């Protein structure tokens, strides 16, 4: 009789299938701003510009960096709104013992950053979504007029938050407002005067009708 060694050609033992190569996880593409996190926004813009990055992509990168900086400031202050349902997150509720004024100051700083770095002649016109939003609100105006309107609105928002923080508003962040009606009225009058100085009478009439 022929003796067949285990594992030989006539063996009844099933050969173990070859091990499949380990699956390689797909590489995740890092956001454009990931390597710029430690830089100032001025340095980040300069580096992106020198690398040939188009203005539209610079806008997206800088806006994401500002949003991340805002989130980090909120978390550092101990605000718990990241745990709230999305329909309550805009309330910016503070944890016990925290004043709403701190959160309001964070959003006032965000207004300044966006105004300084995103509402520039170079970058404002590159943001199609911003242009569409302002044209829907103010009409088919030229890009520079729309940019200046955006700057006025940002300044008004920041002043409103500063008044709210000074008055100890029970709201926080973007929802904050001063409880003094005279101060609110004065702020709106100043904003209206700035709009009238910028727009022609016809443009202002169209603005009021929208």
Residue, then its C-alpha position, 0 to 999 in steps of 0.5 A: x500500500x502507498x503511504x501518503x504523508x499528511x498534506x501531500x497530494x493525496x491527503x484528505x486533509x483540506x489545505x488551509x486557504x492562503x491568508x488574505x492580505x491585510x486591508x489597507x485603510x484608505x488615506x483620509x485627505x486632511x483639510x486645506x487648513x490643517x497644516x496652518x493651524x499654528x500660524x496666525x491668520x495673516x501668515x496662513x493667508x500669505x502662505x496660501x497665496x504664495x502657494x498659488x491657492x485661488x482666493x475662493x479656496x483661501x476663503x474656505x480655509x480661513x473661514x474654517x480656521x476662524x470657526x475652529x478658533x471660535x469653537x476652541x474658545x467656547x470649549x475653553x470657557x466651559x460652555x456646554x452647548x455642544x451637548x445640546x440638540x441642534x435646535x438649542x445649540x444657538x442659545x449658547x447656554x453656559x455651564x453653572x457659574x459661567x456668565x453669558x458675557x464671556x460667550x458674547x465676547x467670543x462671538x464679538x471677536x469672531x465678527x472682528x476676525x471675519x470682518x478683518x480677513x474675509x470681508x476684504x476686497x480680495x476675498x469677499x468677491x471670491x465667496x459666491x455664497x456670500x455674494x448671493x446672500x447679499x444680492x438677495x437682501x440688497x439687490x443686484x448691486x456691484x461687489x464693492x457696495x455689497x462688501x461695504x454693506x457686509x462690513x457695516x452689518x458686521x460692525x453693527x452686530x459687534x456693537x450690539x454684542x458689546x452693548x449686551x455684554x456691558x448690560x449683562x444680557x440674559x442671552x449669549x453670543x449672536x442672540x445677545x442684545x442690550x436690555x436698554x431700548x435707547x441704546x438699541x435705538x441709537x445703534x439702529x439709527x447709526x446703522x441706518x445713517x451709514x446705509x443712507x451714506x453708502x447707498x443712493x436714494x433709489x438703492x436705499x428705497x429698494x433696500x427698505x422694500x426687501 
